[in-house]
Amino acid sequence: MIRNKALCFCVAAALLLGLCGCGEEKEPPVTLAVVTDGSSALEQGVNQAVWQAVQTYAEESGEKTGRYHPADGSGEACGAAIDEAVEKGAQVVISCGEGAGTAVYQAQREYRNVQFLMLGAEPHKDGSDKAKLRGNTRCILFDREQAGFLAGYAAVKEGYTNLAYYGGKDQERAKEYGVGFLEGAQEAAKELKLGEGAVQIRYQERGTDGVSPAFLSEMEQNYQNGCQAVFTDGSSFTAMIQKAAEAVGGKVLGAETDQSQASSAAVISAVNQYGEVLTQELKAIAQGDFDGGKTETLGISEGGVGLTMGTSQMVNFTQEQYSQLLEKAENKEFRFRGTQLLKKTDSFSCLQIQREE
């Protein structure tokens, strides 16, 4: 009798364990992971644009995605987020921003079977700016000079002749966007046959991303004094300039991502084409064509940067003009001469540039 009871207990236990095992549904492992620069992928900006692009691709491909937010923008925190993504099964890790530089530098060595796709930055050793890519890492940079060119060109074609540019803390970034903005404004002014100094541009590399009530008042005063539109390099103070523009009826030219949802003052944006670029890159990876160990800089003709014509508030600058601009860029009709032009601005004959230190 005791023996039969023991046998019944064993059978019941086995059945219970079996049922529990059947009831546990394991989530499929993450295959595509987005590691942000410390801010949320659900906030408007680069991280959101990247996350949405990956989500759109995954809906078609059926891949499982995950997003990971480092505790802050440090390399250590980003490295911990990459570790978590790989532990969840990520085969491709997508990161954006400089914060991932030192983290991917280490991770590409540790996780050799994982492919790393970096946007807007390159892996480097802590304390060094020298890029070091292994075969499992690919970097995509977006041509800031050409993005700035698009903003300046569209602004002058629209009819704006009183403009301003503000660059932030990152000096290289500020100069690249800034010189492109001047080049684009000059090109459009020449095409419109405007006279010498016909377009006024207030130009400042601030050397900081900081803001204050005084800065807001300064921006509002700029607009009230006749400034029609302001372009920035996409630094964090852009929101303050948008606020000033909204208060007095001015306009803002956005950078990096479409600013139309962030501000009613955003008349057009010169954006990095994250959706198109990521779709192309992820399809190549799926087909086994990952071109690792390389950095590519994508400009206008490569489809890396463009204008948000779909949400544009511009009236005079048309889709037809934009298409003609793209065709000219494809035919290499524009010469982009780099930041050395800022040392001597005599070639910008149509512009009256007011440099502020």
C-alpha positions in Angstrom: 0.0 0.0 0.0 2.8 2.4 1.0 4.6 1.4 -2.2 1.6 2.2 -4.4 1.2 5.6 -2.7 4.8 6.4 -3.3 4.4 5.4 -6.9 1.3 7.6 -7.3 3.2 10.5 -5.7 6.1 10.2 -8.1 3.7 10.0 -11.1 1.8 13.1 -9.9 5.0 15.0 -9.4 6.3 14.1 -12.8 3.0 15.2 -14.4 3.1 18.5 -12.4 6.6 19.2 -13.5 5.7 18.4 -17.1 2.7 20.7 -17.0 4.8 23.6 -15.5 7.4 23.1 -18.2 4.8 23.2 -21.0 3.3 26.4 -19.5 6.5 28.4 -19.5 6.7 30.3 -22.8 10.2 31.6 -23.3 10.4 34.9 -25.2 12.5 34.6 -28.4 16.0 36.0 -28.0 16.6 39.6 -29.2 18.4 39.6 -32.5 18.6 43.4 -33.1 19.5 45.7 -30.2 19.6 49.5 -30.1 21.9 51.0 -27.4 21.2 54.7 -26.9 23.5 57.4 -25.8 21.9 57.6 -22.4 18.6 59.3 -23.3 15.4 57.5 -24.1 14.6 56.1 -27.5 11.1 57.3 -27.0 12.1 61.0 -26.8 12.1 63.0 -30.0 15.6 63.1 -31.4 18.3 60.8 -32.9 17.6 57.8 -30.6 13.9 57.8 -31.4 14.6 58.1 -35.2 17.0 55.1 -35.0 14.6 53.0 -32.9 11.7 53.7 -35.2 13.8 52.8 -38.2 14.9 49.5 -36.6 11.3 48.7 -35.6 10.0 49.3 -39.1 12.7 47.0 -40.5 11.9 44.3 -37.9 8.2 44.4 -38.7 9.0 43.3 -42.2 11.8 40.9 -41.4 10.3 39.3 -38.3 13.3 39.9 -36.1 13.1 40.5 -32.4 14.3 43.9 -31.3 15.3 45.4 -27.9 16.3 48.8 -26.8 18.8 49.5 -24.0 19.3 52.8 -22.2 22.6 53.3 -20.4 22.4 54.9 -16.9 24.2 57.9 -18.4 26.2 58.8 -21.4 29.5 57.4 -20.2 31.4 54.6 -21.9 31.2 52.4 -18.8 27.4 52.7 -18.7 27.1 52.1 -22.5 29.3 49.1 -22.1 27.0 47.6 -19.5 24.0 48.2 -21.8 25.8 46.4 -24.6 26.6 43.5 -22.2 22.9 43.2 -21.4 21.9 43.3 -25.1 24.3 40.5 -25.9 23.2 38.4 -22.9 19.6 38.7 -24.3 20.9 37.2 -27.6 21.6 40.2 -29.8 23.5 39.4 -32.9 23.6 43.0 -34.2 24.1 45.9 -31.8 23.3 49.4 -33.2 24.6 52.4 -31.3 24.6 56.1 -31.9 26.6 59.0 -30.6 30.1 59.5 -29.2 29.2 57.9 -25.8 29.4 54.5 -27.4 32.9 55.0 -28.8 35.0 53.5 -25.9 32.3 50.9 -25.2 32.2 49.5 -28.7 36.0 49.6 -28.8 36.0 47.0 -25.9 32.9 45.1 -27.0 34.0 44.4 -30.5 37.0 42.5 -29.1 35.0 40.7 -26.5 32.0 39.7 -28.6 33.6 38.7 -31.9 30.5 36.9 -33.1 28.4 40.1 -32.7 28.2 42.7 -35.4 28.3 46.3 -34.3 26.8 49.1 -36.4 27.7 52.6 -35.1 26.0 55.7 -36.3 27.6 59.1 -36.1 30.7 57.9 -34.2 33.7 55.5 -34.3 35.1 53.1 -31.7 38.2 54.4 -29.9 40.4 53.8 -26.9 39.6 55.8 -23.8 41.7 59.0 -23.9 42.3 58.7 -27.7 40.5 60.1 -30.7 42.1 57.5 -33.1 39.4 55.2 -34.5 40.0 51.4 -34.2 37.5 49.2 -36.1 37.6 45.4 -36.1 36.0 43.3 -38.8 32.8 43.0 -36.8 32.3 46.7 -36.6 31.0 49.1 -39.3 30.5 52.9 -38.8 28.3 55.3 -40.7 29.0 59.0 -40.4 26.7 61.7 -41.9 28.2 64.6 -43.8 27.5 67.6 -41.6 28.9 70.1 -44.1 26.6 68.9 -46.7 23.6 68.9 -44.3 24.4 72.5 -43.4 24.6 73.3 -47.1 21.0 72.0 -47.6 19.7 74.2 -44.8 21.5 77.4 -46.1 20.4 76.7 -49.7 16.8 76.1 -48.8 16.6 79.2 -46.5 17.9 81.6 -49.2 15.8 80.0 -51.9 12.8 80.5 -49.7 13.6 84.2 -49.6 15.2 84.6 -46.2 17.9 87.3 -46.3 18.5 87.8 -42.6 19.7 84.6 -40.9 21.7 83.3 -38.0 23.7 80.2 -37.2 24.7 78.9 -33.7 27.1 76.0 -33.1 27.6 74.3 -29.8 30.2 72.7 -27.6 31.7 70.3 -30.1 34.0 72.5 -32.1 34.4 70.2 -35.1 30.7 69.7 -35.4 29.9 73.4 -35.0 32.4 74.3 -37.8 31.2 71.6 -40.2 27.5 72.5 -40.0 28.4 76.2 -40.0 30.6 76.3 -43.1 28.1 74.2 -44.9 25.3 76.6 -44.0 27.4 79.5 -45.5 28.2 77.5 -48.6 24.6 76.7 -49.2 23.4 80.3 -48.7 26.1 81.6 -51.0 25.2 79.1 -53.8 21.4 79.9 -53.6 22.2 83.7 -53.6 24.4 83.3 -56.7 21.6 81.3 -58.5 19.1 84.1 -57.6 21.6 86.7 -58.8 21.5 88.5 -55.5 24.0 91.4 -55.0 27.1 91.6 -52.9 26.3 91.2 -49.2 22.6 90.8 -49.9 22.2 88.0 -47.3 23.0 88.8 -43.7 24.2 86.0 -41.5 25.0 86.2 -37.8 27.5 83.4 -37.2 28.5 82.2 -33.7 30.3 79.1 -32.4 29.1 79.3 -28.8 31.6 76.7 -27.4 28.9 75.5 -25.0 25.5 73.8 -25.1 24.4 75.7 -22.0 21.3 77.9 -21.8 20.0 80.6 -19.5 17.2 83.1 -19.4 19.6 85.7 -20.8 20.2 83.4 -23.8 16.4 83.1 -24.4 16.1 86.9 -24.2 19.0 87.3 -26.7 17.3 85.0 -29.1 14.0 86.8 -28.9 15.8 90.1 -29.4 17.5 88.6 -32.5 14.1 87.8 -34.1 12.6 91.1 -33.1 15.6 92.9 -34.8 14.8 91.2 -38.1 16.3 87.7 -38.1 14.0 85.5 -40.1 15.3 82.1 -39.3 18.0 80.4 -37.2 20.0 77.3 -37.9 21.9 75.3 -35.3 24.1 72.3 -35.3 21.5 70.3 -33.4 22.9 70.9 -30.0 20.7 70.8 -26.9 20.1 74.6 -26.9 18.0 74.2 -30.0 14.9 73.8 -27.9 15.6 77.2 -26.3 15.9 78.8 -29.8 12.6 77.1 -30.8 10.9 78.6 -27.8 12.2 82.0 -28.6 11.0 81.7 -32.2 7.6 80.6 -31.2 7.3 83.5 -28.8 7.9 86.2 -31.5 6.9 84.4 -34.7 10.4 83.5 -36.0 11.5 80.4 -37.8 14.0 77.6 -37.1 15.9 75.4 -39.5 16.3 72.0 -37.9 19.3 69.6 -37.9 19.8 65.9 -37.7 16.2 64.9 -37.2 12.8 66.3 -38.3 12.0 69.1 -35.9 8.4 69.6 -37.1 6.9 67.7 -34.2 9.1 69.4 -31.7 8.2 73.0 -32.7 5.7 74.9 -34.8 8.6 77.2 -35.7 10.5 74.5 -37.5 10.1 75.5 -41.1 12.3 72.7 -42.5 15.1 70.3 -41.3 18.3 69.1 -42.7 18.3 65.5 -41.5 20.4 62.4 -41.3 18.4 59.8 -43.3 18.4 57.1 -40.5 15.4 55.2 -41.9 16.8 54.7 -45.4 20.4 54.1 -44.2 19.5 51.6 -41.5 17.1 49.7 -43.8 19.9 49.3 -46.4 22.5 48.3 -43.8 20.3 45.8 -42.0 19.2 44.1 -45.3 22.9 43.8 -46.2 23.6 42.1 -42.9 20.7 39.7 -43.3 22.1 38.8 -46.8 25.6 38.2 -45.3 27.0 41.3 -46.9 28.2 43.0 -43.7 31.1 45.3 -44.8 32.9 45.5 -41.5 36.1 47.2 -40.5 35.1 50.3 -42.4 33.8 53.8 -41.9 31.7 55.5 -44.5 30.6 59.1 -44.6 27.3 59.6 -46.4 26.3 62.9 -48.0 23.7 64.2 -50.3 24.4 62.1 -53.4 24.7 58.9 -51.2 21.3 59.6 -49.6 22.8 60.1 -46.2 21.4 63.6 -45.6 18.4 65.4 -46.9 15.6 67.9 -46.4 12.2 67.2 -44.8 10.1 68.3 -47.8 7.2 66.2 -46.5 6.8 68.4 -43.4 8.2 71.6 -44.8 6.4 74.9 -44.2 8.3 76.6 -47.0 6.3 78.2 -49.8 8.9 79.4 -52.3 11.3 76.5 -52.0 9.5 73.7 -53.9 9.9 70.0 -54.4 10.9 70.6 -58.0 13.8 72.9 -56.8 14.8 70.3 -54.3 14.9 67.6 -56.9 17.1 69.8 -59.1 19.4 70.4 -56.2 19.7 66.6 -55.6 20.5 66.1 -59.3 23.2 68.7 -59.2 24.7 67.1 -56.1 24.6 63.7 -57.9 26.5 65.2 -60.8 29.1 66.7 -58.4 28.2 70.3 -59.5 28.8 71.6 -55.9 32.2 71.9 -54.4 32.5 71.4 -50.7 35.7 72.9 -49.5 35.7 72.2 -45.8 36.1 74.2 -42.6 39.3 75.9 -43.8 36.9 78.4 -45.5 36.1 79.8 -42.1 39.6 81.2 -41.8 39.0 83.5 -44.8 35.4 84.2 -45.8 36.1 86.5 -48.8 34.7 83.9 -51.2 31.2 84.4 -49.7 30.6 87.5 -51.8 26.8 87.4 -51.5 26.9 87.1 -47.7 27.4 89.8 -45.1 28.7 87.6 -42.3 28.8 88.9 -38.7 31.1 86.7 -36.7 30.6 86.6 -33.0 33.1 85.0 -30.6 
